[in-house]
């Protein structure tokens, strides 16, 4: 758990530093999206479409993977 929190803190700090550096050069997120040919609305639409595709496939795959993992966990000999 400590490693997860440390990693999250590092990501937050790196994001803050990158944001400060970009703001020093007067670069905004809208400008970055515009240079990529996107609008915030189009980006949000892509995110919604991606999640609408990914979630049903993840549920379908988990119907196979989770029981296999449970069986493997149950029948493996103890390690210590």
C-alpha beads as a LAMMPS data file, in Angstrom:
LAMMPS data file: protein, C-alpha beads

80 atoms
79 bonds

1 atom types
1 bond types

-500.0 500.0 xlo xhi
-500.0 500.0 ylo yhi
-500.0 500.0 zlo zhi

Masses

1 110.0

Atoms # bond

1 1 1 0.000 0.000 0.000
2 1 1 2.884 2.306 0.786
3 1 1 4.401 1.753 -2.664
4 1 1 1.064 2.657 -4.276
5 1 1 0.824 5.891 -2.292
6 1 1 4.435 6.765 -3.074
7 1 1 3.824 6.164 -6.779
8 1 1 0.665 8.264 -6.700
9 1 1 2.529 11.072 -4.961
10 1 1 5.323 10.946 -7.553
11 1 1 2.811 11.124 -10.414
12 1 1 1.024 14.057 -8.769
13 1 1 4.304 15.908 -8.225
14 1 1 5.496 15.271 -11.796
15 1 1 2.130 16.476 -13.136
16 1 1 2.341 19.621 -11.039
17 1 1 5.857 20.374 -12.269
18 1 1 4.887 19.752 -15.895
19 1 1 1.863 22.025 -15.489
20 1 1 4.013 24.788 -14.027
21 1 1 6.519 24.434 -16.870
22 1 1 3.781 24.572 -19.512
23 1 1 2.165 27.593 -17.875
24 1 1 5.519 29.398 -17.910
25 1 1 5.478 29.068 -21.696
26 1 1 1.794 30.139 -21.858
27 1 1 0.648 26.757 -23.171
28 1 1 -2.871 25.682 -22.231
29 1 1 -4.664 22.383 -22.540
30 1 1 -6.989 23.915 -25.146
31 1 1 -3.976 24.824 -27.282
32 1 1 -2.581 21.304 -27.027
33 1 1 -5.924 19.796 -28.037
34 1 1 -6.226 22.278 -30.902
35 1 1 -2.779 21.312 -32.205
36 1 1 -3.937 17.686 -32.215
37 1 1 -7.084 18.636 -34.138
38 1 1 -9.417 17.899 -31.228
39 1 1 -11.942 19.827 -29.224
40 1 1 -12.787 19.077 -25.588
41 1 1 -16.207 17.817 -26.727
42 1 1 -14.686 15.481 -29.319
43 1 1 -12.162 14.176 -26.781
44 1 1 -14.955 13.484 -24.282
45 1 1 -16.900 11.674 -27.018
46 1 1 -13.858 9.480 -27.775
47 1 1 -13.461 8.675 -24.086
48 1 1 -17.133 7.690 -23.779
49 1 1 -16.966 5.536 -26.896
50 1 1 -13.795 3.828 -25.646
51 1 1 -15.327 3.015 -22.269
52 1 1 -18.557 1.830 -23.907
53 1 1 -16.444 -0.600 -25.941
54 1 1 -14.009 -1.643 -23.196
55 1 1 -16.322 -2.319 -20.250
56 1 1 -18.458 -5.049 -21.885
57 1 1 -15.304 -6.747 -23.213
58 1 1 -13.666 -6.608 -19.788
59 1 1 -16.734 -8.151 -18.167
60 1 1 -16.851 -10.869 -20.813
61 1 1 -13.161 -11.669 -20.370
62 1 1 -13.437 -11.674 -16.597
63 1 1 -16.082 -14.398 -16.841
64 1 1 -13.271 -16.689 -18.011
65 1 1 -10.226 -15.256 -16.237
66 1 1 -11.609 -14.931 -12.686
67 1 1 -12.786 -18.562 -12.354
68 1 1 -9.480 -19.787 -13.824
69 1 1 -7.534 -17.639 -11.354
70 1 1 -9.671 -18.910 -8.464
71 1 1 -9.100 -22.543 -9.439
72 1 1 -5.381 -21.973 -9.817
73 1 1 -5.234 -20.242 -6.441
74 1 1 -7.170 -23.048 -4.754
75 1 1 -5.203 -25.956 -6.239
76 1 1 -1.658 -24.578 -6.121
77 1 1 0.410 -25.910 -3.239
78 1 1 1.301 -23.438 -0.503
79 1 1 4.573 -21.574 -1.065
80 1 1 5.883 -21.488 2.435

Bonds

1 1 1 2
2 1 2 3
3 1 3 4
4 1 4 5
5 1 5 6
6 1 6 7
7 1 7 8
8 1 8 9
9 1 9 10
10 1 10 11
11 1 11 12
12 1 12 13
13 1 13 14
14 1 14 15
15 1 15 16
16 1 16 17
17 1 17 18
18 1 18 19
19 1 19 20
20 1 20 21
21 1 21 22
22 1 22 23
23 1 23 24
24 1 24 25
25 1 25 26
26 1 26 27
27 1 27 28
28 1 28 29
29 1 29 30
30 1 30 31
31 1 31 32
32 1 32 33
33 1 33 34
34 1 34 35
35 1 35 36
36 1 36 37
37 1 37 38
38 1 38 39
39 1 39 40
40 1 40 41
41 1 41 42
42 1 42 43
43 1 43 44
44 1 44 45
45 1 45 46
46 1 46 47
47 1 47 48
48 1 48 49
49 1 49 50
50 1 50 51
51 1 51 52
52 1 52 53
53 1 53 54
54 1 54 55
55 1 55 56
56 1 56 57
57 1 57 58
58 1 58 59
59 1 59 60
60 1 60 61
61 1 61 62
62 1 62 63
63 1 63 64
64 1 64 65
65 1 65 66
66 1 66 67
67 1 67 68
68 1 68 69
69 1 69 70
70 1 70 71
71 1 71 72
72 1 72 73
73 1 73 74
74 1 74 75
75 1 75 76
76 1 76 77
77 1 77 78
78 1 78 79
79 1 79 80
